[in-house]
Amino acid sequence: MNILLTSAGRRSYLVNYFKEVIGTTGKVHASNSEWSTALEVADKAVISPLIYNGNYIDFLVGYCKENNITIIISLFDIDLPVLAQNKQRFKDEGINVVVSDYEVTQICNDKWKTYEFLVENGILAPKSFIDLSEAQMAIKMGDLNYPLILKPRWGMGSMSIFKVENDEELAVLYRKVQREVQESYLKYESQLNPERAVIIQEFINGQEYGLDIINDLNKNYVTTFIKQKTAMRSGETDGATTIENKMLEQVGKKIAENLRHIANLDTDCFLIDEKIYILEMNCRFGGGYPFSHLAGANLPSAILKWLEQKDGKASLKDYRVGVEGMKMINLTEVVS
């Protein structure tokens, strides 16, 4: 069994998780559009074309056939819809792409669609606007109050996120986010609606939690792993403690049953006065997953067992609460 992790970036720990599961029965390959640390630890690595390159899918298919790869998992949001749209082509070649349906990737990658999904399903989210004039009118009418958060509609991490305190900052920083989106790789997804590429959102302040909401490969809900965040860096969880919380578990189940994603849904939320506000959802392994893994969950093992038509839930049953973890920085010599 050989597996390819695409857009692997710096997530070398995920490469190692899959290597531990596969052992001597196969190889873990990693691809990225430029050399990265995850490629350093893979059994075999390759530089791929950019995701939006017309040859990207042809390249992946050819590489998989050449190296007898039967499983693809992507670690990057922008990659997900492209792979989802081509899922059948890979299947025809005997390659399983573990990715949610295209519609699900669109809901997760597009923060406005995320907001609409949450509202439609009766799940709390920070009040959001996609139109600057509508947000300004809501402020004038007292329906929206400062401070606010500006962020790219199709963004990720902490890229181009600003806290806004008044009308002047709103006008200036709104234009700044628009410009930064067009100057970055986010411009590709933002081409769908460049005039509505910025989300204006009420500022929510409370204890932040990360959820790994797990479905099996048939989109059936399995479980929710909950972490209380203790440290953040550049939009990614740097420290967390695994906990048990029935309210958060129930909202995880509700999201899973309505979204019908595949495998992991990395979800950020706030708990304020016994109310849960969902911030973002990413239908992939997220930066908070290592804390679930540290606590005994083994989603890579579950995924591979599900692909073999075996019981994957057994790989998730050893999860423990009260496990505190912190990420650290390691230096590696580049030998490419």
Secondary structure by P-SEA (a helix, b strand, c coil): cbbbbcccccaaaaaaaaaaaacccbbbbbbccccccccccccbbbbbccccccaaaaaaaaaaaaacccbbbbccccaaaaaaaaaaaaaaacbbbbcccaaaaaaaacaaaaaaaaaaaccccccccccaaaaaaaaaaccccccbbbbbcccccccbbbbbccaaaaaaaaaaaaaaaaaccccccccccccccbbbbcccccbbbbbbccccccccccbbbbbbccccccccccbbbbbbbaaaaaaaaaaaaaaccccccbbbbbbcccbbbbcccccccccaaaaaaaacccaaaaaaaaaaccccccccccccccbbbbbbbbbbbbcc
